[in-house]
Amino acid sequence: MSLAELGFRALRPLLHGMDAEAAHVATLKVLRTGLAGSVRAGAPATLTIRRFGLQFENPVGLAAGFDKNAEVPDAMLDLGFGFVEVGTVTPRPQAGNPRPRLFRLVEDGAVINRMGFNNDGHAAVFERLQQRRANSGIVGVNIGANKDASDRVADYVAGINAFSAVADYFTVNISSPNTPGLRNLQQAAELAPLLQRLSEARQRQIRQVPMLLKIAPDLEESELEAIAACVADAAIDGVIISNTTISRPSLASPHKGEAGGLSGLPLFELSTRQLAKFHVMTGGKIPLIGAGGISNAAQAWGKIVAGASLLQIYSALVFHGPALVGEILQGLSRELVARKLTNLDAAVGLEASRLAHQSPLGR
């Protein structure tokens, strides 16, 4: 067990006694000390996978939102993540929504947030990423638009321009529910010109970086089909499914009525079904990252067979700590052995057709 895992177990009662956002800030401070240790290179070779021109040592990534300002990407890679996504980053620094804006739903294994893209802005985040450029490990940058932007598309273009020299990939976040009107960019009439502008911006860069799209889980099937068509016609290298949900399944926590995006266990079935549908709609031709509700190896495997090539977690770390990464990797390796599959590629989408219309496995 790593020092970070032991530390989390010791500190968890203290952290959970704090306001959720204060606990998160404290966690980042601990990680910045560099004392968490390293468990890199701990994944079996069967879990390596290549997508959009990048070689991932393992498929388990850290979702955007944990390290908004690129303060600890290397510390998180040291904990065993196969890749880390920082952000969401907007051109100008942004305070976000008033506190409290982050809530643990302990009874539900869930989190509600209405952070509002709080971040230090392009310049500060670029400087931190530039300083770690010589370090190994895949670090993506999740880009967004300022709340008061007069031209949101221009803000996304600015993100491409700002980070092409330091990002291993981009994620275009048009699916946060906490910036009013942002999700409208998922509609085909707005999405197609956005992707066109971003593609043109990327082509102008000396270093052309893979570009992913992150979508909401709350889309109707016709909206998913429209996005699939747009992605097929645009220079998008992959899609992350999904962001948080504005829906409210049956919840037990007293925080269940808070406004914002819901993540964690209650999101698993919805996001996995949408993932499977998108895999089927695109014929498996677009690499997908499965996010939403993963808290154990069975659920991680459920995302893979639903069509995900890669995975992202965040909310489950609040409840299970960094040991979860290794547990998922070990579980995925065992599944491959049990099913006599030689690598993850052989498992991607195996059950997508069924899961697109049924409740996913692993709950």
CORTASUL-V552245 format. One record per pair of residues at least 12 apart in sequence whose C-alpha atoms are under 10 Angstrom apart, sorted by sequence separation. I is the first residue (numbers start at 1). J is the second residue. If there is no record, write none. Layout:
# CORTASUL-V552245
I/J
I/J
This chain:
# CORTASUL-V552245
15/27
45/57
46/58
47/59
72/84
73/85
101/113
102/114
129/141
143/155
144/156
145/157
159/171
160/172
173/185
174/186
199/211
215/227
276/288
290/302
291/303
300/312
313/325
332/344
335/347
44/57
45/58
47/60
73/86
100/113
101/114
102/115
143/156
144/157
145/158
159/172
173/186
198/211
246/259
247/260
248/261
249/262
275/288
290/303
300/313
43/57
44/58
62/76
70/84
72/86
100/114
101/115
142/156
143/157
144/158
145/159
213/227
246/260
247/261
248/262
275/289
276/290
289/303
290/304
42/57
43/58
61/76
62/77
70/85
71/86
99/114
100/115
101/116
126/141
143/158
144/159
157/172
245/260
246/261
247/262
251/266
275/290
288/303
289/304
11/27
41/57
42/58
43/59
61/77
70/86
98/114
99/115
125/141
143/159
156/172
195/211
244/260
245/261
246/262
250/266
274/290
275/291
288/304
290/306
40/57
41/58
67/84
68/85
69/86
70/87
97/114
98/115
142/159
143/160
156/173
174/191
244/261
245/262
246/263
249/266
290/307
291/308
294/311
62/80
66/84
67/85
68/86
69/87
70/88
96/114
97/115
98/116
141/159
156/174
195/213
213/231
243/261
244/262
245/263
248/266
249/267
272/290
288/306
289/307
290/308
294/312
295/313
8/27
61/80
62/81
66/85
67/86
68/87
69/88
70/89
96/115
97/116
141/160
143/162
212/231
243/262
244/263
245/264
247/266
248/267
271/290
272/291
288/307
289/308
290/309
291/310
292/311
293/312
294/313
295/314
60/80
61/81
62/82
63/83
64/84
65/85
66/86
67/87
68/88
69/89
95/115
96/116
97/117
143/163
243/263
244/264
247/267
271/291
272/292
287/307
288/308
289/309
290/310
291/311
292/312
293/313
294/314
295/315
296/316
60/81
61/82
62/83
63/84
64/85
65/86
66/87
67/88
68/89
95/116
96/117
97/118
122/143
242/263
245/266
249/270
271/292
272/293
286/307
287/308
288/309
289/310
290/311
291/312
292/313
293/314
294/315
295/316
58/80
59/81
60/82
61/83
62/84
63/85
64/86
65/87
66/88
94/116
95/117
96/118
141/163
172/194
245/267
268/290
270/292
271/293
272/294
286/308
287/309
288/310
289/311
290/312
291/313
292/314
293/315
294/316
295/317
7/30
57/80
58/81
59/82
60/83
61/84
62/85
63/86
64/87
65/88
94/117
95/118
96/119
140/163
141/164
172/195
212/235
213/236
244/267
247/270
268/291
269/292
270/293
284/307
286/309
287/310
288/311
289/312
290/313
291/314
292/315
293/316
294/317
57/81
58/82
59/83
60/84
61/85
62/86
63/87
64/88
65/89
93/117
94/118
95/119
211/235
212/236
213/237
214/238
215/239
216/240
217/241
218/242
243/267
267/291
268/292
269/293
283/307
284/308
292/316
295/319
296/320
56/81
57/82
58/83
64/89
93/118
94/119
95/120
121/146
141/166
142/167
210/235
211/236
212/237
213/238
214/239
215/240
216/241
217/242
218/243
242/267
245/270
267/292
268/293
269/294
284/309
295/320
4/30
56/82
57/83
93/119
94/120
117/143
140/166
141/167
172/198
210/236
211/237
212/238
213/239
214/240
215/241
216/242
217/243
218/244
219/245
242/268
245/271
266/292
267/293
268/294
276/302
280/306
4/31
55/82
56/83
90/117
92/119
93/120
94/121
117/144
139/166
140/167
141/168
142/169
143/170
144/171
145/172
186/213
210/237
211/238
212/239
213/240
214/241
215/242
216/243
217/244
218/245
244/271
264/291
265/292
266/293
267/294
268/295
272/299
276/303
279/306
280/307
297/324
301/328
7/35
8/36
88/116
89/117
90/118
91/119
92/120
93/121
117/145
118/146
139/167
140/168
141/169
142/170
143/171
144/172
145/173
186/214
209/237
210/238
211/239
212/240
213/241
214/242
215/243
216/244
217/245
218/246
242/270
243/271
263/291
264/292
265/293
266/294
275/303
276/304
278/306
279/307
296/324
297/325
300/328
301/329
304/332
7/36
88/117
89/118
90/119
91/120
92/121
93/122
117/146
138/167
139/168
140/169
141/170
142/171
143/172
144/173
145/174
186/215
213/242
214/243
215/244
216/245
217/246
218/247
242/271
263/292
264/293
265/294
275/304
276/305
277/306
278/307
279/308
295/324
296/325
297/326
299/328
300/329
4/34
6/36
87/117
88/118
89/119
90/120
91/121
92/122
93/123
116/146
117/147
138/168
139/169
140/170
141/171
142/172
143/173
144/174
152/182
185/215
186/216
216/246
217/247
241/271
242/272
262/292
263/293
264/294
265/295
269/299
272/302
273/303
276/306
277/307
294/324
295/325
297/327
298/328
301/331
4/35
5/36
87/118
88/119
89/120
90/121
91/122
92/123
93/124
116/147
137/168
138/169
139/170
140/171
141/172
142/173
143/174
144/175
147/178
148/179
241/272
262/293
263/294
264/295
268/299
272/303
275/306
276/307
296/327
297/328
300/331
301/332
3/35
4/36
5/37
87/119
88/120
89/121
90/122
91/123
92/124
93/125
133/165
144/176
147/179
148/180
153/185
183/215
187/219
203/235
241/273
242/274
271/303
272/304
274/306
275/307
276/308
295/327
296/328
297/329
299/331
300/332
301/333
3/36
4/37
49/82
87/120
88/121
89/122
90/123
130/163
133/166
146/179
147/180
152/185
183/216
186/219
202/235
241/274
242/275
269/302
272/305
273/306
275/308
295/328
296/329
297/330
298/331
299/332
2/36
3/37
4/38
48/82
87/121
89/123
129/163
132/166
133/167
145/179
147/181
192/226
196/230
241/275
265/299
268/302
269/303
272/306
273/307
294/328
297/331
298/332
301/335
310/344
2/37
3/38
4/39
47/82
87/122
89/124
90/125
130/165
131/166
144/179
147/182
188/223
191/226
192/227
195/230
199/234
200/235
240/275
241/276
268/303
272/307
296/331
297/332
301/336
309/344
2/38
3/39
38/74
40/76
89/125
122/158
126/162
127/163
129/165
130/166
183/219
187/223
188/224
191/227
195/231
198/234
199/235
239/275
272/308
296/332
297/333
308/344
309/345
2/39
38/75
40/77
41/78
42/79
43/80
89/126
122/159
125/162
126/163
129/166
130/167
145/182
153/190
157/194
161/198
164/201
186/223
187/224
188/225
189/226
192/229
193/230
196/233
198/235
199/236
241/278
297/334
298/335
308/345
1/39
28/66
34/72
37/75
38/76
39/77
40/78
41/79
42/80
43/81
87/125
121/159
125/163
126/164
128/166
129/167
144/182
153/191
156/194
157/195
160/198
164/202
175/213
176/214
186/224
188/226
192/230
195/233
196/234
198/236
297/335
309/347
310/348
27/66
28/67
32/71
33/72
36/75
37/76
38/77
39/78
40/79
41/80
42/81
43/82
86/125
123/162
126/165
127/166
156/195
159/198
160/199
168/207
169/208
170/209
171/210
172/211
173/212
174/213
175/214
176/215
177/216
187/226
188/227
191/230
192/231
195/234
196/235
239/278
305/344
308/347
309/348
31/71
32/72
34/74
35/75
36/76
38/78
39/79
40/80
41/81
122/162
123/163
126/166
153/193
154/194
157/197
158/198
161/201
165/205
167/207
168/208
169/209
170/210
171/211
172/212
173/213
174/214
175/215
176/216
186/226
187/227
188/228
191/231
194/234
195/235
196/236
304/344
305/345
307/347
308/348
309/349
25/66
31/72
32/73
34/75
37/78
38/79
39/80
40/81
41/82
122/163
126/167
153/194
156/197
157/198
160/201
161/202
164/205
165/206
166/207
167/208
168/209
169/210
170/211
171/212
172/213
173/214
174/215
175/216
186/227
188/229
189/230
192/233
193/234
195/236
304/345
305/346
306/347
307/348
308/349
24/66
25/67
29/71
30/72
31/73
32/74
33/75
36/78
37/79
38/80
39/81
40/82
152/194
153/195
156/198
157/199
159/201
160/202
164/206
165/207
167/209
168/210
169/211
170/212
171/213
172/214
173/215
174/216
175/217
188/230
192/234
304/346
305/347
306/348
307/349
24/67
28/71
29/72
31/74
32/75
36/79
86/129
154/197
157/200
158/201
161/204
164/207
165/208
166/209
167/210
168/211
169/212
170/213
171/214
172/215
173/216
175/218
187/230
301/344
304/347
305/348
306/349
307/350
28/72
31/75
34/78
153/197
154/198
157/201
160/204
161/205
163/207
164/208
165/209
186/230
304/348
305/349
306/350
307/351
308/352
31/76
153/198
156/201
157/202
160/205
164/209
303/348
304/349
305/350
306/351
307/352
163/209
164/210
242/288
301/347
302/348
303/349
304/350
305/351
306/352
307/353
28/75
238/285
239/286
240/287
241/288
242/289
243/290
244/291
245/292
301/348
302/349
304/351
305/352
306/353
65/113
160/208
237/285
238/286
239/287
240/288
241/289
242/290
243/291
244/292
302/350
303/351
304/352
305/353
306/354
307/355
68/117
69/118
70/119
160/209
237/286
238/287
239/288
240/289
241/290
242/291
243/292
244/293
264/313
302/351
303/352
306/355
307/356
65/115
68/118
69/119
70/120
96/146
217/267
224/274
228/278
232/282
236/286
237/287
238/288
239/289
240/290
241/291
242/292
264/314
265/315
302/352
305/355
306/356
68/119
69/120
96/147
160/211
224/275
227/278
228/279
231/282
236/287
237/288
238/289
239/290
240/291
241/292
242/293
263/314
264/315
265/316
65/117
67/119
68/120
69/121
89/141
90/142
91/143
94/146
218/270
225/277
229/281
240/292
263/315
264/316
303/355
65/118
68/121
69/122
84/137
85/138
86/139
87/140
88/141
89/142
90/143
91/144
92/145
93/146
94/147
217/270
218/271
221/274
224/277
225/278
228/281
229/282
232/285
262/315
263/316
264/317
302/355
65/119
70/124
71/125
83/137
84/138
85/139
86/140
87/141
88/142
89/143
90/144
91/145
92/146
94/148
217/271
220/274
224/278
227/281
228/282
232/286
264/318
306/360
69/124
70/125
73/128
82/137
83/138
84/139
85/140
86/141
87/142
88/143
89/144
90/145
91/146
92/147
216/271
217/272
219/274
231/286
264/319
305/360
306/361
69/125
70/126
72/128
73/129
81/137
82/138
83/139
84/140
85/141
86/142
87/143
88/144
89/145
90/146
217/273
218/274
221/277
225/281
305/361
68/125
69/126
70/127
71/128
81/138
82/139
83/140
84/141
85/142
86/143
87/144
88/145
89/146
90/147
92/149
217/274
221/278
224/281
225/282
303/360
70/128
71/129
74/132
91/149
216/274
217/275
228/286
302/360
303/361
69/128
70/129
73/132
77/136
78/137
90/149
117/176
302/361
303/362
69/129
77/137
116/176
221/281
288/348
301/361
302/362
74/135
77/138
115/176
116/177
117/178
287/348
299/360
300/361
301/362
302/363
70/132
74/136
77/139
114/176
115/177
116/178
117/179
241/303
299/361
300/362
74/137
91/154
92/155
114/177
115/178
116/179
298/361
299/362
73/137
74/138
91/155
113/177
114/178
115/179
116/180
172/236
284/348
298/362
299/363
73/138
74/139
90/155
91/156
113/178
114/179
171/236
284/349
297/362
298/363
73/139
90/156
91/157
171/237
177/243
178/244
283/349
296/362
73/140
89/156
91/158
170/237
171/238
172/239
173/240
175/242
176/243
177/244
241/308
295/362
296/363
90/158
91/159
169/237
170/238
171/239
172/240
175/243
176/244
177/245
178/246
240/308
284/352
294/362
295/363
70/139
90/159
140/209
142/211
171/240
174/243
175/244
176/245
177/246
239/308
279/348
280/349
294/363
70/140
89/159
140/210
141/211
142/212
173/243
175/245
176/246
240/310
241/311
242/312
279/349
293/363
70/141
91/162
140/211
142/213
238/309
240/311
241/312
69/141
140/212
142/214
240/312
280/352
281/353
68/141
276/349
279/352
280/353
4/78
5/79
68/142
214/288
217/291
275/349
276/350
278/352
279/353
280/354
4/79
212/287
213/288
214/289
217/292
276/351
277/352
281/356
3/79
64/140
212/288
213/289
276/352
277/353
280/356
2/79
61/138
62/139
63/140
64/141
65/142
212/289
214/291
275/352
276/353
277/354
279/356
21/99
22/100
24/102
61/139
62/140
64/142
274/352
276/354
277/355
278/356
21/100
63/142
64/143
273/352
276/355
277/356
20/100
21/101
22/102
57/137
272/352
273/353
275/355
276/356
277/357
19/100
20/101
21/102
56/137
57/138
86/167
97/178
178/259
273/354
274/355
275/356
276/357
20/102
21/103
55/137
56/138
85/167
96/178
97/179
177/259
178/260
273/355
274/356
276/358
19/102
20/103
21/104
55/138
85/168
88/171
96/179
177/260
178/261
272/355
273/356
274/357
19/103
20/104
54/138
84/168
85/169
86/170
87/171
88/172
89/173
176/260
177/261
272/356
273/357
276/360
19/104
83/168
85/170
86/171
88/173
176/261
177/262
273/358
85/171
87/173
269/355
272/358
273/359
272/359
273/360
16/104
88/176
272/360
269/358
270/359
271/360
272/361
16/106
269/359
270/360
20/111
268/359
269/360
21/113
268/360
269/361
20/113
268/361
269/362
21/115
268/362
269/363
268/363
40/137
266/363
265/363
64/171
64/173
54/168
53/168
54/169
53/169
52/169
113/244
112/244
111/244
112/245
112/246
110/251
108/250
109/251
108/251
110/253
112/255
107/251
108/252
109/253
111/255
112/256
114/258
116/260
107/252
108/253
111/256
112/257
113/258
114/259
115/260
105/251
106/252
107/253
110/256
112/258
113/259
114/260
115/261
105/252
106/253
107/254
112/259
113/260
114/261
105/253
106/254
107/255
108/256
112/260
113/261
114/262
104/253
105/254
106/255
111/260
112/261
113/262
103/253
104/254
105/255
111/261
112/262
113/263
104/255
105/256
111/262
112/263
103/255
104/256
110/262
111/263
112/264
103/256
110/263
111/264
109/263
110/264
111/265
103/258
109/264
110/265
111/266
53/209
54/210
102/258
108/264
109/265
110/266
52/209
53/210
101/258
102/259
103/260
105/262
108/265
109/266
110/267
52/210
101/259
102/260
105/263
108/266
51/210
52/211
101/260
102/261
103/262
104/263
105/264
52/212
104/264
63/240
64/243
63/243
110/293
52/236
53/237
109/293
52/237
51/237
52/238
109/295
51/238
111/314
112/315
111/315
110/315
111/316
109/315
110/316
109/316
111/318
110/318
109/318
110/319
109/319
104/315
109/320
106/318
106/319
104/318
104/319
83/310
85/312
61/289
63/291
82/310
83/311
84/312
60/289
61/290
62/291
63/292
82/311
83/312
59/289
60/290
61/291
82/312
60/291
81/312
81/313
52/286
51/286
52/287
51/287
51/288
60/300
59/300
81/322
80/322
79/322
80/323
82/325
79/323
80/324
81/325
59/304
80/325
81/326
76/322
79/325
80/326
66/313
79/326
63/311
64/312
66/314
81/329
59/308
60/309
61/310
62/311
63/312
64/313
65/314
66/315
80/329
59/309
60/310
61/311
62/312
63/313
64/314
65/315
59/310
60/311
61/312
62/313
63/314
66/317
58/310
59/311
60/312
61/313
62/314
63/315
58/311
59/312
60/313
61/314
62/315
56/310
62/317
51/309
50/309
51/310
49/309
50/310
49/310
62/325
61/325
60/325
60/326
60/328
59/328
60/329
59/329
58/329
59/332
43/325
47/329
43/326
47/330
42/326
44/329
47/332
59/344
43/329
44/330
46/332
47/333
58/344
39/326
42/329
43/330
46/333
42/330
44/332
45/333
43/332
44/333
47/336
43/333
46/336
46/337
24/318
49/343
23/318
46/341
47/342
48/343
49/344
50/345
46/342
47/343
48/344
49/345
45/342
46/343
47/344
48/345
20/318
45/343
46/344
47/345
44/343
46/345
16/318
15/318
16/319
12/318
12/319
12/320
8/317
12/321
8/318
8/319
9/320
8/320
9/321
8/321
9/322
7/321
8/322
9/323
5/320
6/321
7/322
8/323
5/321
6/322
4/321
5/322
6/323
4/322
5/323
4/323
5/324
2/322
2/323
1/323
1/326
